[in-house]
Amino acid sequence: MSTDARPPGPEPAANLDELAARLRELRVWSGVSYRELHRRIVRSRAARRIAEVPVYDTVYRCLQPGRSRLDVELVVDVVRALADDQVAARWRQAHQAITGTAADAAVVNVSERLPDDRIHLTGRAGELRRLCELASSPEPVVVVIDGMAGVGKTSLAIEAAHRLTAVHKQPVVFAVDLRGNDPARPPADPGAVLDACLKSLGQRGGKGLDLPARTARFRELLLGKRAVLLLDSAASADQVLPLLPGTPGSFVLVTSRIRLNLPAAATISLEPLTATESVQLLRRQLGPGQESRAIQKIADHAGHLPLALALVAGRITSTPEWTLSDHLDRLADRHRSLRLDDQVEAAFAQSYNSLGTDQRRLLRRLALHPGDDWDAAAAAALTGASPAEASGELRELADRSLIQTRSPGRYGLHALVRTFAAHRARDDEPARLRRDASTALLDHYRQSAAAAMAIYAPHESAWRPLVPESTAAFADREAARRWLESERVNLIACGIYAAEHGWPDHVADLSGILYRYLDDTGQYADGENLHHAAVQVATGTARGRALSSLGVAYWRLGSFGKARNVYQEALGIAATAGDRPEELRALINLGLVNERSGDYREALAGYWASIKISDEIGSRLATAQALQNVVHLDERLGRYEDALEHSEQCLAILAEVGDRATEGRLRNSRAQAHLGLKDAEAALAEAAQAAAIAREVNNRVGEAYALITTGRALRETADLDRAHQIHERAVSIAREVGNQDCEAQALNALGTTLLELSRADDAVLLHKAALAIAEELGDPYERAKSHDGLAAALSASGETEAAGGELHQALNLYRELRTPEAKSDRCGRPEAAHTGAHQYWL
């Protein structure tokens, strides 16, 4: 290193080439290699939470001749890495002088009074309270209010500053627009801001003082004084740091669209208003008498953003000849055509134009995502970057308040930012590139879902579509389940998007890949939407597979007739195509509908036919799953010994193939068979295993069925209080997942338990509720159980005649079904031998 203790200054330099030459001299003086210089810049930016990191080649080229453009922030970072912050500030000024922005940056308007344009804030009460609490500290206070364009940062800061100045007598006040988002002028030079402040404090300004000296003088003059500083629209932490007094009694409010890393500063990040607050804001500006629903829809179209709401309100009041419906139609039309009001567009454009090329591309591509939130892997798929690079770009966009952090590692777009970004994507990128990006995103979700399901249900790999391998890796089943849950909404949205926009293979594959997960976890409505979308566009055997999956969703949601229709169509497609695996799947599923409709002979024939096919094609898994349904039907028909014998065969196969979900269902069927044989202790043990397995594999409805059986076994042991609690839990789970079949069974079980607890009136209500569901589903067995329970409850209430009518209906249904209950000659005593099992679906 040179013995000269003072690093070379930036002057004289008449152009960028000469500035680069002086930078090279500074590097030589420092004795730092290019590689070390690059490492220092990367470490510095990481420490300051700046996501955009230059590659080595960018740093190297910054110091070479022939420059027509130099990134000022990179120049400052180079000097900071080679010298210190004071020297870096001089280089920033030199760059501004050379590029012609120095004069503009030095023109600032520092006011000694706060802006008068206060508005009546709607919402923000919590933020104002916090600001007042912070202001009560005798120590210096700095608060950064950040958030997206138009969210109301400046309005909140002005209101808070006015309240503080009203509390403190004659404080020193400075208010300045730092122009961090001014499209026409560069950000204000902090030296010029300090110069104006010093003059206001009775000094001759900062002439002859460098930036650190001006800061020191500013702080000295504020000692012992109350001071309120409003620094609006900051461009960077470097711009703000020299302006912080750091003196007791000083309160600084900084607003910025960028998340600033200021030492010891408190941060308030503003989100859009709530729906209620948006409606209140519009009502206050529009006056009473406006139609509520229209105002709510207008607020939704404005994205609950204060700036957009104010613009809409202004337009409404200035066009009295327009109705609210007219304004709503206009907003809907602009939304469909991806247009924003000019001022909102301009506000977003300022933030957008300050981004680097990669960040702008990512923001545009994120608008193509059909879901509501996403992680770095999805962002990487959209742009072709690595997940690490995409993660850095996402953090940069979040720091600039252009995307929202929804949870750690997951981000989303405000509705109006999405509209803005989608408009830019349409204008700035050809349709071919946009479609390629969407294809890559759909590939990412399809392949990642397949990788997750390979861990979640490895025993069913042969039943799922084959897709290219994914780079996604999951440590274990729980990790795969967590990913599937976190991405479930995106996966469904992508499937529907694929169906509507010309990717039929993607939606068909997602339907086949996700079927088991959606069914296990009770996401029946999601399953219906995804499988229906696949049915609409898929062809051949892929359509048949989607039909079978859709039938299961219909069944779970209580639409037995619709389920039968799609199963029959799926069976026809499979038989015509010679697709034996799908044929046996359709047979099993059709058998379940026949069973629920009371046609046990047809159901059993379907189960054994599917077992024959599974044996022919060597599918041990399908054999086990069909046997599980045979066991269930054996138990319902009172063939308890046969049920246990068939279940032993099934258990042996399940141990071989490793299908825990089916084992859980089978354990519950075994528990019911033991109850039929009056062995409550054995039933409790099997039901406990069934519930434990259901929780292990996250099968919510399987857990509910196991709880129903557990409660019945506890009732047999006279532990009525526990039976009551467990049956209530079963009802709750069934309602959570929307499984009406399970809900009807749980209500009947709970009703019988309450009767044992001498709560006959409550039991009547529950059995009536179960009866209504069973009649809607067309399930004769559960109807019989409901009438049976009503007979017992009414008899206990002394309503003998009504009880006899209910019992008569129950016995007639039991006889038609030829179940064991038909042999009973009891009067109003519910048979406790059976509750429906959770059967297996293919």
Rosetta blueprint (number, residue, H / E / L):
1 M L
2 S L
3 T L
4 D L
5 A L
6 R L
7 P L
8 P L
9 G L
10 P L
11 E L
12 P L
13 A L
14 A L
15 N L
16 L H
17 D H
18 E H
19 L H
20 A H
21 A H
22 R H
23 L H
24 R H
25 E H
26 L H
27 R H
28 V H
29 W H
30 S H
31 G L
32 V L
33 S L
34 Y H
35 R H
36 E H
37 L H
38 H H
39 R H
40 R H
41 I H
42 V H
43 R H
44 S H
45 R H
46 A H
47 A H
48 R L
49 R L
50 I L
51 A L
52 E L
53 V L
54 P L
55 V L
56 Y H
57 D H
58 T H
59 V H
60 Y H
61 R H
62 C H
63 L L
64 Q L
65 P L
66 G L
67 R L
68 S L
69 R L
70 L L
71 D L
72 V H
73 E H
74 L H
75 V H
76 V H
77 D H
78 V H
79 V H
80 R H
81 A H
82 L H
83 A L
84 D L
85 D H
86 Q H
87 V H
88 A H
89 A H
90 R H
91 W H
92 R H
93 Q H
94 A H
95 H H
96 Q H
97 A H
98 I H
99 T H
100 G L
101 T L
102 A H
103 A H
104 D H
105 A H
106 A H
107 V L
108 V L
109 N L
110 V E
111 S E
112 E L
113 R L
114 L L
115 P L
116 D L
117 D L
118 R L
119 I L
120 H L
121 L L
122 T L
123 G L
124 R L
125 A H
126 G H
127 E H
128 L H
129 R H
130 R H
131 L H
132 C H
133 E H
134 L H
135 A H
136 S L
137 S L
138 P L
139 E L
140 P L
141 V E
142 V E
143 V E
144 V E
145 I E
146 D E
147 G L
148 M L
149 A L
150 G L
151 V L
152 G L
153 K H
154 T H
155 S H
156 L H
157 A H
158 I H
159 E H
160 A H
161 A H
162 H H
163 R H
164 L H
165 T H
166 A H
167 V H
168 H L
169 K L
170 Q L
171 P L
172 V E
173 V E
174 F E
175 A E
176 V E
177 D E
178 L L
179 R L
180 G L
181 N L
182 D L
183 P L
184 A L
185 R L
186 P L
187 P L
188 A L
189 D L
190 P H
191 G H
192 A H
193 V H
194 L H
195 D H
196 A H
197 C H
198 L H
199 K H
200 S H
201 L L
202 G L
203 Q L
204 R L
205 G L
206 G L
207 K L
208 G L
209 L L
210 D L
211 L H
212 P H
213 A H
214 R H
215 T H
216 A H
217 R H
218 F H
219 R H
220 E H
221 L H
222 L H
223 L L
224 G L
225 K L
226 R L
227 A E
228 V E
229 L E
230 L E
231 L E
232 D E
233 S L
234 A L
235 A L
236 S L
237 A H
238 D H
239 Q H
240 V H
241 L H
242 P H
243 L H
244 L L
245 P L
246 G L
247 T L
248 P L
249 G L
250 S E
251 F E
252 V E
253 L E
254 V E
255 T E
256 S E
257 R L
258 I L
259 R L
260 L L
261 N L
262 L L
263 P L
264 A L
265 A L
266 A E
267 T E
268 I E
269 S E
270 L L
271 E L
272 P L
273 L L
274 T L
275 A H
276 T H
277 E H
278 S H
279 V H
280 Q H
281 L H
282 L H
283 R H
284 R H
285 Q H
286 L H
287 G L
288 P L
289 G L
290 Q L
291 E L
292 S H
293 R H
294 A H
295 I H
296 Q H
297 K H
298 I H
299 A H
300 D H
301 H H
302 A L
303 G L
304 H L
305 L L
306 P H
307 L H
308 A H
309 L H
310 A H
311 L H
312 V H
313 A H
314 G H
315 R H
316 I H
317 T H
318 S H
319 T L
320 P L
321 E L
322 W L
323 T L
324 L H
325 S H
326 D H
327 H H
328 L H
329 D H
330 R H
331 L H
332 A H
333 D H
334 R H
335 H H
336 R H
337 S L
338 L L
339 R L
340 L L
341 D L
342 D H
343 Q H
344 V H
345 E H
346 A H
347 A H
348 F H
349 A H
350 Q H
351 S H
352 Y H
353 N H
354 S L
355 L L
356 G L
357 T H
358 D H
359 Q H
360 R H
361 R H
362 L H
363 L H
364 R H
365 R H
366 L H
367 A L
368 L L
369 H L
370 P L
371 G L
372 D L
373 D E
374 W E
375 D L
376 A H
377 A H
378 A H
379 A H
380 A H
381 A H
382 L H
383 T H
384 G L
385 A L
386 S L
387 P H
388 A H
389 E H
390 A H
391 S H
392 G H
393 E H
394 L H
395 R H
396 E H
397 L H
398 A H
399 D H
400 R L
401 S L
402 L L
403 I L
404 Q E
405 T E
406 R E
407 S E
408 P L
409 G L
410 R E
411 Y E
412 G E
413 L L
414 H L
415 A H
416 L H
417 V H
418 R H
419 T H
420 F H
421 A H
422 A H
423 H H
424 R H
425 A H
426 R H
427 D H
428 D H
429 E L
430 P L
431 A H
432 R H
433 L H
434 R H
435 R H
436 D H
437 A H
438 S H
439 T H
440 A H
441 L H
442 L H
443 D H
444 H H
445 Y H
446 R H
447 Q H
448 S H
449 A H
450 A H
451 A H
452 A H
453 M H
454 A H
455 I H
456 Y H
457 A L
458 P H
459 H H
460 E H
461 S H
462 A H
463 W H
464 R L
465 P L
466 L L
467 V L
468 P L
469 E L
470 S L
471 T L
472 A L
473 A L
474 F L
475 A L
476 D L
477 R H
478 E H
479 A H
480 A H
481 R H
482 R H
483 W H
484 L H
485 E H
486 S H
487 E L
488 R H
489 V H
490 N H
491 L H
492 I H
493 A H
494 C H
495 G H
496 I H
497 Y H
498 A H
499 A H
500 E H
501 H L
502 G L
503 W L
504 P H
505 D H
506 H H
507 V H
508 A H
509 D H
510 L H
511 S H
512 G H
513 I H
514 L H
515 Y H
516 R H
517 Y H
518 L H
519 D H
520 D H
521 T L
522 G L
523 Q L
524 Y H
525 A H
526 D H
527 G H
528 E H
529 N H
530 L H
531 H H
532 H H
533 A H
534 A H
535 V H
536 Q H
537 V H
538 A L
539 T L
540 G H
541 T H
542 A H
543 R H
544 G H
545 R H
546 A H
547 L H
548 S H
549 S H
550 L H
551 G H
552 V H
553 A H
554 Y H
555 W H
556 R H
557 L L
558 G L
559 S L
560 F H
561 G H
562 K H
563 A H
564 R H
565 N H
566 V H
567 Y H
568 Q H
569 E H
570 A H
571 L H
572 G H
573 I H
574 A H
575 A H
576 T H
577 A H
578 G L
579 D L
580 R H
581 P H
582 E H
583 E H
584 L H
585 R H
586 A H
587 L H
588 I H
589 N H
590 L H
591 G H
592 L H
593 V H
594 N H
595 E H
596 R H
597 S L
598 G L
599 D L
600 Y H
601 R H
602 E H
603 A H
604 L H
605 A H
606 G H
607 Y H
608 W H
609 A H
610 S H
611 I H
612 K H
613 I H
614 S H
615 D H
616 E H
617 I H
618 G L
619 S L
620 R H
621 L H
622 A H
623 T H
624 A H
625 Q H
626 A H
627 L H
628 Q H
629 N H
630 V H
631 V H
632 H H
633 L H
634 D H
635 E H
636 R H
637 L L
638 G L
639 R L
640 Y H
641 E H
642 D H
643 A H
644 L H
645 E H
646 H H
647 S H
648 E H
649 Q H
650 C H
651 L H
652 A H
653 I H
654 L H
655 A H
656 E H
657 V H
658 G L
659 D L
660 R H
661 A H
662 T H
663 E H
664 G H
665 R H
666 L H
667 R H
668 N H
669 S H
670 R H
671 A H
672 Q H
673 A H
674 H H
675 L H
676 G H
677 L L
678 K L
679 D L
680 A H
681 E H
682 A H
683 A H
684 L H
685 A H
686 E H
687 A H
688 A H
689 Q H
690 A H
691 A H
692 A H
693 I H
694 A H
695 R H
696 E H
697 V L
698 N L
699 N L
700 R H
701 V H
702 G H
703 E H
704 A H
705 Y H
706 A H
707 L H
708 I H
709 T H
710 T H
711 G H
712 R H
713 A H
714 L H
715 R H
716 E H
717 T L
718 A L
719 D L
720 L H
721 D H
722 R H
723 A H
724 H H
725 Q H
726 I H
727 H H
728 E H
729 R H
730 A H
731 V H
732 S H
733 I H
734 A H
735 R H
736 E H
737 V H
738 G L
739 N L
740 Q H
741 D H
742 C H
743 E H
744 A H
745 Q H
746 A H
747 L H
748 N H
749 A H
750 L H
751 G H
752 T H
753 T H
754 L H
755 L H
756 E H
757 L L
758 S L
759 R L
760 A H
761 D H
762 D H
763 A H
764 V H
765 L H
766 L H
767 H H
768 K H
769 A H
770 A H
771 L H
772 A H
773 I H
774 A H
775 E H
776 E H
777 L H
778 G L
779 D L
780 P H
781 Y H
782 E H
783 R H
784 A H
785 K H
786 S H
787 H H
788 D H
789 G H
790 L H
791 A H
792 A H
793 A H
794 L H
795 S H
796 A H
797 S L
798 G L
799 E L
800 T H
801 E H
802 A H
803 A H
804 G H
805 G H
806 E H
807 L H
808 H H
809 Q H
810 A H
811 L H
812 N H
813 L H
814 Y H
815 R H
816 E H
817 L H
818 R L
819 T L
820 P H
821 E H
822 A H
823 K H
824 S L
825 D L
826 R L
827 C L
828 G L
829 R L
830 P L
831 E L
832 A L
833 A L
834 H L
835 T L
836 G L
837 A L
838 H L
839 Q L
840 Y L
841 W L
842 L L
